[in-house]
Amino acid sequence: MSKHVKSTLVKIFAALALAFACVAVAQTFSTTSTNQTVQAARRKLSKREKAAKHWIAMRESGGSYTARNGSCYGRYQLSIGYLHGNLSPKNQERVADNYVYGRYGSWVNAKRFWLAHNWY
């Protein structure tokens, strides 16, 4: 086998290995995101969590699912890009829960941050 053929085979093998690694990483991130979404959907909120969530909704939009403020939309004034074109109340609730639990760990913590910064 010539050096040129060996070099080409090594390059092809390296490219395949890199492609496989990229797919594996993408699947890991996708699975993690899906698991977080499923966990948020199954989460039962305590009275304190519900109260903090309602408090934030009232401060952000007066409770309206159609409120607009620049690039923010809905009951929780989420960046419209987070909603991926689905402006339904159900999606707003799901996305808000995912955002808050991912960033703050709880609605109570999000409210605490809001009180300190006037945003969450």
Phi and psi in radians as a Rosetta constraint file:
Dihedral C 1 N 2 CA 2 C 2 CIRCULARHARMONIC -1.369 0.35
Dihedral N 2 CA 2 C 2 N 3 CIRCULARHARMONIC 2.841 0.35
Dihedral C 2 N 3 CA 3 C 3 CIRCULARHARMONIC -1.059 0.35
Dihedral N 3 CA 3 C 3 N 4 CIRCULARHARMONIC -0.656 0.35
Dihedral C 3 N 4 CA 4 C 4 CIRCULARHARMONIC -1.109 0.35
Dihedral N 4 CA 4 C 4 N 5 CIRCULARHARMONIC -0.755 0.35
Dihedral C 4 N 5 CA 5 C 5 CIRCULARHARMONIC -1.155 0.35
Dihedral N 5 CA 5 C 5 N 6 CIRCULARHARMONIC -0.771 0.35
Dihedral C 5 N 6 CA 6 C 6 CIRCULARHARMONIC -1.056 0.35
Dihedral N 6 CA 6 C 6 N 7 CIRCULARHARMONIC -0.776 0.35
Dihedral C 6 N 7 CA 7 C 7 CIRCULARHARMONIC -1.077 0.35
Dihedral N 7 CA 7 C 7 N 8 CIRCULARHARMONIC -0.742 0.35
Dihedral C 7 N 8 CA 8 C 8 CIRCULARHARMONIC -1.123 0.35
Dihedral N 8 CA 8 C 8 N 9 CIRCULARHARMONIC -0.761 0.35
Dihedral C 8 N 9 CA 9 C 9 CIRCULARHARMONIC -1.100 0.35
Dihedral N 9 CA 9 C 9 N 10 CIRCULARHARMONIC -0.708 0.35
Dihedral C 9 N 10 CA 10 C 10 CIRCULARHARMONIC -1.099 0.35
Dihedral N 10 CA 10 C 10 N 11 CIRCULARHARMONIC -0.739 0.35
Dihedral C 10 N 11 CA 11 C 11 CIRCULARHARMONIC -1.123 0.35
Dihedral N 11 CA 11 C 11 N 12 CIRCULARHARMONIC -0.735 0.35
Dihedral C 11 N 12 CA 12 C 12 CIRCULARHARMONIC -1.114 0.35
Dihedral N 12 CA 12 C 12 N 13 CIRCULARHARMONIC -0.778 0.35
Dihedral C 12 N 13 CA 13 C 13 CIRCULARHARMONIC -1.074 0.35
Dihedral N 13 CA 13 C 13 N 14 CIRCULARHARMONIC -0.763 0.35
Dihedral C 13 N 14 CA 14 C 14 CIRCULARHARMONIC -1.098 0.35
Dihedral N 14 CA 14 C 14 N 15 CIRCULARHARMONIC -0.730 0.35
Dihedral C 14 N 15 CA 15 C 15 CIRCULARHARMONIC -1.117 0.35
Dihedral N 15 CA 15 C 15 N 16 CIRCULARHARMONIC -0.724 0.35
Dihedral C 15 N 16 CA 16 C 16 CIRCULARHARMONIC -1.134 0.35
Dihedral N 16 CA 16 C 16 N 17 CIRCULARHARMONIC -0.724 0.35
Dihedral C 16 N 17 CA 17 C 17 CIRCULARHARMONIC -1.102 0.35
Dihedral N 17 CA 17 C 17 N 18 CIRCULARHARMONIC -0.732 0.35
Dihedral C 17 N 18 CA 18 C 18 CIRCULARHARMONIC -1.138 0.35
Dihedral N 18 CA 18 C 18 N 19 CIRCULARHARMONIC -0.750 0.35
Dihedral C 18 N 19 CA 19 C 19 CIRCULARHARMONIC -1.084 0.35
Dihedral N 19 CA 19 C 19 N 20 CIRCULARHARMONIC -0.755 0.35
Dihedral C 19 N 20 CA 20 C 20 CIRCULARHARMONIC -1.072 0.35
Dihedral N 20 CA 20 C 20 N 21 CIRCULARHARMONIC -0.753 0.35
Dihedral C 20 N 21 CA 21 C 21 CIRCULARHARMONIC -1.093 0.35
Dihedral N 21 CA 21 C 21 N 22 CIRCULARHARMONIC -0.723 0.35
Dihedral C 21 N 22 CA 22 C 22 CIRCULARHARMONIC -1.106 0.35
Dihedral N 22 CA 22 C 22 N 23 CIRCULARHARMONIC -0.733 0.35
Dihedral C 22 N 23 CA 23 C 23 CIRCULARHARMONIC -1.113 0.35
Dihedral N 23 CA 23 C 23 N 24 CIRCULARHARMONIC -0.741 0.35
Dihedral C 23 N 24 CA 24 C 24 CIRCULARHARMONIC -1.085 0.35
Dihedral N 24 CA 24 C 24 N 25 CIRCULARHARMONIC -0.743 0.35
Dihedral C 24 N 25 CA 25 C 25 CIRCULARHARMONIC -1.142 0.35
Dihedral N 25 CA 25 C 25 N 26 CIRCULARHARMONIC -0.770 0.35
Dihedral C 25 N 26 CA 26 C 26 CIRCULARHARMONIC -1.068 0.35
Dihedral N 26 CA 26 C 26 N 27 CIRCULARHARMONIC -0.712 0.35
Dihedral C 26 N 27 CA 27 C 27 CIRCULARHARMONIC -1.148 0.35
Dihedral N 27 CA 27 C 27 N 28 CIRCULARHARMONIC -0.656 0.35
Dihedral C 27 N 28 CA 28 C 28 CIRCULARHARMONIC -1.098 0.35
Dihedral N 28 CA 28 C 28 N 29 CIRCULARHARMONIC -0.822 0.35
Dihedral C 28 N 29 CA 29 C 29 CIRCULARHARMONIC -1.122 0.35
Dihedral N 29 CA 29 C 29 N 30 CIRCULARHARMONIC -0.714 0.35
Dihedral C 29 N 30 CA 30 C 30 CIRCULARHARMONIC -1.113 0.35
Dihedral N 30 CA 30 C 30 N 31 CIRCULARHARMONIC -0.755 0.35
Dihedral C 30 N 31 CA 31 C 31 CIRCULARHARMONIC -1.125 0.35
Dihedral N 31 CA 31 C 31 N 32 CIRCULARHARMONIC -0.741 0.35
Dihedral C 31 N 32 CA 32 C 32 CIRCULARHARMONIC -1.079 0.35
Dihedral N 32 CA 32 C 32 N 33 CIRCULARHARMONIC -0.794 0.35
Dihedral C 32 N 33 CA 33 C 33 CIRCULARHARMONIC -1.100 0.35
Dihedral N 33 CA 33 C 33 N 34 CIRCULARHARMONIC -0.762 0.35
Dihedral C 33 N 34 CA 34 C 34 CIRCULARHARMONIC -1.106 0.35
Dihedral N 34 CA 34 C 34 N 35 CIRCULARHARMONIC -0.750 0.35
Dihedral C 34 N 35 CA 35 C 35 CIRCULARHARMONIC -1.087 0.35
Dihedral N 35 CA 35 C 35 N 36 CIRCULARHARMONIC -0.717 0.35
Dihedral C 35 N 36 CA 36 C 36 CIRCULARHARMONIC -1.125 0.35
Dihedral N 36 CA 36 C 36 N 37 CIRCULARHARMONIC -0.687 0.35
Dihedral C 36 N 37 CA 37 C 37 CIRCULARHARMONIC -1.134 0.35
Dihedral N 37 CA 37 C 37 N 38 CIRCULARHARMONIC -0.776 0.35
Dihedral C 37 N 38 CA 38 C 38 CIRCULARHARMONIC -1.110 0.35
Dihedral N 38 CA 38 C 38 N 39 CIRCULARHARMONIC -0.755 0.35
Dihedral C 38 N 39 CA 39 C 39 CIRCULARHARMONIC -1.085 0.35
Dihedral N 39 CA 39 C 39 N 40 CIRCULARHARMONIC -0.735 0.35
Dihedral C 39 N 40 CA 40 C 40 CIRCULARHARMONIC -1.125 0.35
Dihedral N 40 CA 40 C 40 N 41 CIRCULARHARMONIC -0.677 0.35
Dihedral C 40 N 41 CA 41 C 41 CIRCULARHARMONIC -1.169 0.35
Dihedral N 41 CA 41 C 41 N 42 CIRCULARHARMONIC -0.548 0.35
Dihedral C 41 N 42 CA 42 C 42 CIRCULARHARMONIC -1.544 0.35
Dihedral N 42 CA 42 C 42 N 43 CIRCULARHARMONIC -0.174 0.35
Dihedral C 42 N 43 CA 43 C 43 CIRCULARHARMONIC -1.162 0.35
Dihedral N 43 CA 43 C 43 N 44 CIRCULARHARMONIC 2.247 0.35
Dihedral C 43 N 44 CA 44 C 44 CIRCULARHARMONIC -1.723 0.35
Dihedral N 44 CA 44 C 44 N 45 CIRCULARHARMONIC 2.090 0.35
Dihedral C 44 N 45 CA 45 C 45 CIRCULARHARMONIC -1.427 0.35
Dihedral N 45 CA 45 C 45 N 46 CIRCULARHARMONIC 2.409 0.35
Dihedral C 45 N 46 CA 46 C 46 CIRCULARHARMONIC -1.269 0.35
Dihedral N 46 CA 46 C 46 N 47 CIRCULARHARMONIC 2.974 0.35
Dihedral C 46 N 47 CA 47 C 47 CIRCULARHARMONIC -1.050 0.35
Dihedral N 47 CA 47 C 47 N 48 CIRCULARHARMONIC -0.695 0.35
Dihedral C 47 N 48 CA 48 C 48 CIRCULARHARMONIC -1.122 0.35
Dihedral N 48 CA 48 C 48 N 49 CIRCULARHARMONIC -0.731 0.35
Dihedral C 48 N 49 CA 49 C 49 CIRCULARHARMONIC -1.128 0.35
Dihedral N 49 CA 49 C 49 N 50 CIRCULARHARMONIC -0.791 0.35
Dihedral C 49 N 50 CA 50 C 50 CIRCULARHARMONIC -1.056 0.35
Dihedral N 50 CA 50 C 50 N 51 CIRCULARHARMONIC -0.745 0.35
Dihedral C 50 N 51 CA 51 C 51 CIRCULARHARMONIC -1.122 0.35
Dihedral N 51 CA 51 C 51 N 52 CIRCULARHARMONIC -0.746 0.35
Dihedral C 51 N 52 CA 52 C 52 CIRCULARHARMONIC -1.155 0.35
Dihedral N 52 CA 52 C 52 N 53 CIRCULARHARMONIC -0.701 0.35
Dihedral C 52 N 53 CA 53 C 53 CIRCULARHARMONIC -1.103 0.35
Dihedral N 53 CA 53 C 53 N 54 CIRCULARHARMONIC -0.793 0.35
Dihedral C 53 N 54 CA 54 C 54 CIRCULARHARMONIC -1.101 0.35
Dihedral N 54 CA 54 C 54 N 55 CIRCULARHARMONIC -0.733 0.35
Dihedral C 54 N 55 CA 55 C 55 CIRCULARHARMONIC -1.026 0.35
Dihedral N 55 CA 55 C 55 N 56 CIRCULARHARMONIC -0.806 0.35
Dihedral C 55 N 56 CA 56 C 56 CIRCULARHARMONIC -1.118 0.35
Dihedral N 56 CA 56 C 56 N 57 CIRCULARHARMONIC -0.772 0.35
Dihedral C 56 N 57 CA 57 C 57 CIRCULARHARMONIC -1.025 0.35
Dihedral N 57 CA 57 C 57 N 58 CIRCULARHARMONIC -0.725 0.35
Dihedral C 57 N 58 CA 58 C 58 CIRCULARHARMONIC -1.188 0.35
Dihedral N 58 CA 58 C 58 N 59 CIRCULARHARMONIC -0.657 0.35
Dihedral C 58 N 59 CA 59 C 59 CIRCULARHARMONIC -1.249 0.35
Dihedral N 59 CA 59 C 59 N 60 CIRCULARHARMONIC -0.640 0.35
Dihedral C 59 N 60 CA 60 C 60 CIRCULARHARMONIC -1.365 0.35
Dihedral N 60 CA 60 C 60 N 61 CIRCULARHARMONIC -0.700 0.35
Dihedral C 60 N 61 CA 61 C 61 CIRCULARHARMONIC -2.474 0.35
Dihedral N 61 CA 61 C 61 N 62 CIRCULARHARMONIC 0.072 0.35
Dihedral C 61 N 62 CA 62 C 62 CIRCULARHARMONIC 1.188 0.35
Dihedral N 62 CA 62 C 62 N 63 CIRCULARHARMONIC 0.277 0.35
Dihedral C 62 N 63 CA 63 C 63 CIRCULARHARMONIC 1.551 0.35
Dihedral N 63 CA 63 C 63 N 64 CIRCULARHARMONIC 0.060 0.35
Dihedral C 63 N 64 CA 64 C 64 CIRCULARHARMONIC -1.468 0.35
Dihedral N 64 CA 64 C 64 N 65 CIRCULARHARMONIC 2.300 0.35
Dihedral C 64 N 65 CA 65 C 65 CIRCULARHARMONIC -1.367 0.35
Dihedral N 65 CA 65 C 65 N 66 CIRCULARHARMONIC -0.141 0.35
Dihedral C 65 N 66 CA 66 C 66 CIRCULARHARMONIC -2.001 0.35
Dihedral N 66 CA 66 C 66 N 67 CIRCULARHARMONIC 0.170 0.35
Dihedral C 66 N 67 CA 67 C 67 CIRCULARHARMONIC -1.122 0.35
Dihedral N 67 CA 67 C 67 N 68 CIRCULARHARMONIC 2.496 0.35
Dihedral C 67 N 68 CA 68 C 68 CIRCULARHARMONIC -2.234 0.35
Dihedral N 68 CA 68 C 68 N 69 CIRCULARHARMONIC 2.522 0.35
Dihedral C 68 N 69 CA 69 C 69 CIRCULARHARMONIC -2.676 0.35
Dihedral N 69 CA 69 C 69 N 70 CIRCULARHARMONIC 1.662 0.35
Dihedral C 69 N 70 CA 70 C 70 CIRCULARHARMONIC 1.097 0.35
Dihedral N 70 CA 70 C 70 N 71 CIRCULARHARMONIC -2.156 0.35
Dihedral C 70 N 71 CA 71 C 71 CIRCULARHARMONIC -1.608 0.35
Dihedral N 71 CA 71 C 71 N 72 CIRCULARHARMONIC 0.190 0.35
Dihedral C 71 N 72 CA 72 C 72 CIRCULARHARMONIC -1.818 0.35
Dihedral N 72 CA 72 C 72 N 73 CIRCULARHARMONIC 2.572 0.35
Dihedral C 72 N 73 CA 73 C 73 CIRCULARHARMONIC -2.511 0.35
Dihedral N 73 CA 73 C 73 N 74 CIRCULARHARMONIC 2.545 0.35
Dihedral C 73 N 74 CA 74 C 74 CIRCULARHARMONIC 1.561 0.35
Dihedral N 74 CA 74 C 74 N 75 CIRCULARHARMONIC -2.996 0.35
Dihedral C 74 N 75 CA 75 C 75 CIRCULARHARMONIC -0.999 0.35
Dihedral N 75 CA 75 C 75 N 76 CIRCULARHARMONIC -0.637 0.35
Dihedral C 75 N 76 CA 76 C 76 CIRCULARHARMONIC -1.884 0.35
Dihedral N 76 CA 76 C 76 N 77 CIRCULARHARMONIC 0.143 0.35
Dihedral C 76 N 77 CA 77 C 77 CIRCULARHARMONIC 0.860 0.35
Dihedral N 77 CA 77 C 77 N 78 CIRCULARHARMONIC 0.949 0.35
Dihedral C 77 N 78 CA 78 C 78 CIRCULARHARMONIC -1.420 0.35
Dihedral N 78 CA 78 C 78 N 79 CIRCULARHARMONIC 2.618 0.35
Dihedral C 78 N 79 CA 79 C 79 CIRCULARHARMONIC -0.995 0.35
Dihedral N 79 CA 79 C 79 N 80 CIRCULARHARMONIC 2.255 0.35
Dihedral C 79 N 80 CA 80 C 80 CIRCULARHARMONIC -1.008 0.35
Dihedral N 80 CA 80 C 80 N 81 CIRCULARHARMONIC -0.472 0.35
Dihedral C 80 N 81 CA 81 C 81 CIRCULARHARMONIC -1.109 0.35
Dihedral N 81 CA 81 C 81 N 82 CIRCULARHARMONIC -0.515 0.35
Dihedral C 81 N 82 CA 82 C 82 CIRCULARHARMONIC -1.129 0.35
Dihedral N 82 CA 82 C 82 N 83 CIRCULARHARMONIC -0.469 0.35
Dihedral C 82 N 83 CA 83 C 83 CIRCULARHARMONIC -1.484 0.35
Dihedral N 83 CA 83 C 83 N 84 CIRCULARHARMONIC -0.164 0.35
Dihedral C 83 N 84 CA 84 C 84 CIRCULARHARMONIC 0.858 0.35
Dihedral N 84 CA 84 C 84 N 85 CIRCULARHARMONIC 0.726 0.35
Dihedral C 84 N 85 CA 85 C 85 CIRCULARHARMONIC 1.449 0.35
Dihedral N 85 CA 85 C 85 N 86 CIRCULARHARMONIC -0.126 0.35
Dihedral C 85 N 86 CA 86 C 86 CIRCULARHARMONIC -1.782 0.35
Dihedral N 86 CA 86 C 86 N 87 CIRCULARHARMONIC 1.735 0.35
Dihedral C 86 N 87 CA 87 C 87 CIRCULARHARMONIC -1.610 0.35
Dihedral N 87 CA 87 C 87 N 88 CIRCULARHARMONIC 0.182 0.35
Dihedral C 87 N 88 CA 88 C 88 CIRCULARHARMONIC -1.104 0.35
Dihedral N 88 CA 88 C 88 N 89 CIRCULARHARMONIC 2.631 0.35
Dihedral C 88 N 89 CA 89 C 89 CIRCULARHARMONIC -0.975 0.35
Dihedral N 89 CA 89 C 89 N 90 CIRCULARHARMONIC -0.699 0.35
Dihedral C 89 N 90 CA 90 C 90 CIRCULARHARMONIC -1.050 0.35
Dihedral N 90 CA 90 C 90 N 91 CIRCULARHARMONIC -0.789 0.35
Dihedral C 90 N 91 CA 91 C 91 CIRCULARHARMONIC -1.178 0.35
Dihedral N 91 CA 91 C 91 N 92 CIRCULARHARMONIC -0.682 0.35
Dihedral C 91 N 92 CA 92 C 92 CIRCULARHARMONIC -1.057 0.35
Dihedral N 92 CA 92 C 92 N 93 CIRCULARHARMONIC -0.730 0.35
Dihedral C 92 N 93 CA 93 C 93 CIRCULARHARMONIC -1.109 0.35
Dihedral N 93 CA 93 C 93 N 94 CIRCULARHARMONIC -0.809 0.35
Dihedral C 93 N 94 CA 94 C 94 CIRCULARHARMONIC -1.096 0.35
Dihedral N 94 CA 94 C 94 N 95 CIRCULARHARMONIC -0.833 0.35
Dihedral C 94 N 95 CA 95 C 95 CIRCULARHARMONIC -1.155 0.35
Dihedral N 95 CA 95 C 95 N 96 CIRCULARHARMONIC -0.704 0.35
Dihedral C 95 N 96 CA 96 C 96 CIRCULARHARMONIC -1.093 0.35
Dihedral N 96 CA 96 C 96 N 97 CIRCULARHARMONIC -0.768 0.35
Dihedral C 96 N 97 CA 97 C 97 CIRCULARHARMONIC -1.071 0.35
Dihedral N 97 CA 97 C 97 N 98 CIRCULARHARMONIC -0.794 0.35
Dihedral C 97 N 98 CA 98 C 98 CIRCULARHARMONIC -1.069 0.35
Dihedral N 98 CA 98 C 98 N 99 CIRCULARHARMONIC -0.770 0.35
Dihedral C 98 N 99 CA 99 C 99 CIRCULARHARMONIC -1.072 0.35
Dihedral N 99 CA 99 C 99 N 100 CIRCULARHARMONIC -0.899 0.35
Dihedral C 99 N 100 CA 100 C 100 CIRCULARHARMONIC -1.138 0.35
Dihedral N 100 CA 100 C 100 N 101 CIRCULARHARMONIC -0.807 0.35
Dihedral C 100 N 101 CA 101 C 101 CIRCULARHARMONIC -1.212 0.35
Dihedral N 101 CA 101 C 101 N 102 CIRCULARHARMONIC -0.553 0.35
Dihedral C 101 N 102 CA 102 C 102 CIRCULARHARMONIC -1.256 0.35
Dihedral N 102 CA 102 C 102 N 103 CIRCULARHARMONIC -0.658 0.35
Dihedral C 102 N 103 CA 103 C 103 CIRCULARHARMONIC -1.580 0.35
Dihedral N 103 CA 103 C 103 N 104 CIRCULARHARMONIC -0.727 0.35
Dihedral C 103 N 104 CA 104 C 104 CIRCULARHARMONIC -1.985 0.35
Dihedral N 104 CA 104 C 104 N 105 CIRCULARHARMONIC -0.325 0.35
Dihedral C 104 N 105 CA 105 C 105 CIRCULARHARMONIC 1.567 0.35
Dihedral N 105 CA 105 C 105 N 106 CIRCULARHARMONIC -0.363 0.35
Dihedral C 105 N 106 CA 106 C 106 CIRCULARHARMONIC -2.935 0.35
Dihedral N 106 CA 106 C 106 N 107 CIRCULARHARMONIC 2.819 0.35
Dihedral C 106 N 107 CA 107 C 107 CIRCULARHARMONIC -1.203 0.35
Dihedral N 107 CA 107 C 107 N 108 CIRCULARHARMONIC -0.571 0.35
Dihedral C 107 N 108 CA 108 C 108 CIRCULARHARMONIC -1.087 0.35
Dihedral N 108 CA 108 C 108 N 109 CIRCULARHARMONIC -0.772 0.35
Dihedral C 108 N 109 CA 109 C 109 CIRCULARHARMONIC -1.156 0.35
Dihedral N 109 CA 109 C 109 N 110 CIRCULARHARMONIC -0.642 0.35
Dihedral C 109 N 110 CA 110 C 110 CIRCULARHARMONIC -1.117 0.35
Dihedral N 110 CA 110 C 110 N 111 CIRCULARHARMONIC -0.709 0.35
Dihedral C 110 N 111 CA 111 C 111 CIRCULARHARMONIC -1.127 0.35
Dihedral N 111 CA 111 C 111 N 112 CIRCULARHARMONIC -0.722 0.35
Dihedral C 111 N 112 CA 112 C 112 CIRCULARHARMONIC -1.030 0.35
Dihedral N 112 CA 112 C 112 N 113 CIRCULARHARMONIC -0.764 0.35
Dihedral C 112 N 113 CA 113 C 113 CIRCULARHARMONIC -1.115 0.35
Dihedral N 113 CA 113 C 113 N 114 CIRCULARHARMONIC -0.767 0.35
Dihedral C 113 N 114 CA 114 C 114 CIRCULARHARMONIC -1.021 0.35
Dihedral N 114 CA 114 C 114 N 115 CIRCULARHARMONIC -0.757 0.35
Dihedral C 114 N 115 CA 115 C 115 CIRCULARHARMONIC -1.083 0.35
Dihedral N 115 CA 115 C 115 N 116 CIRCULARHARMONIC -0.597 0.35
Dihedral C 115 N 116 CA 116 C 116 CIRCULARHARMONIC -1.393 0.35
Dihedral N 116 CA 116 C 116 N 117 CIRCULARHARMONIC -0.495 0.35
Dihedral C 116 N 117 CA 117 C 117 CIRCULARHARMONIC -2.169 0.35
Dihedral N 117 CA 117 C 117 N 118 CIRCULARHARMONIC -0.114 0.35
Dihedral C 117 N 118 CA 118 C 118 CIRCULARHARMONIC 1.090 0.35
Dihedral N 118 CA 118 C 118 N 119 CIRCULARHARMONIC 0.470 0.35
Dihedral C 118 N 119 CA 119 C 119 CIRCULARHARMONIC -2.873 0.35
Dihedral N 119 CA 119 C 119 N 120 CIRCULARHARMONIC 2.913 0.35
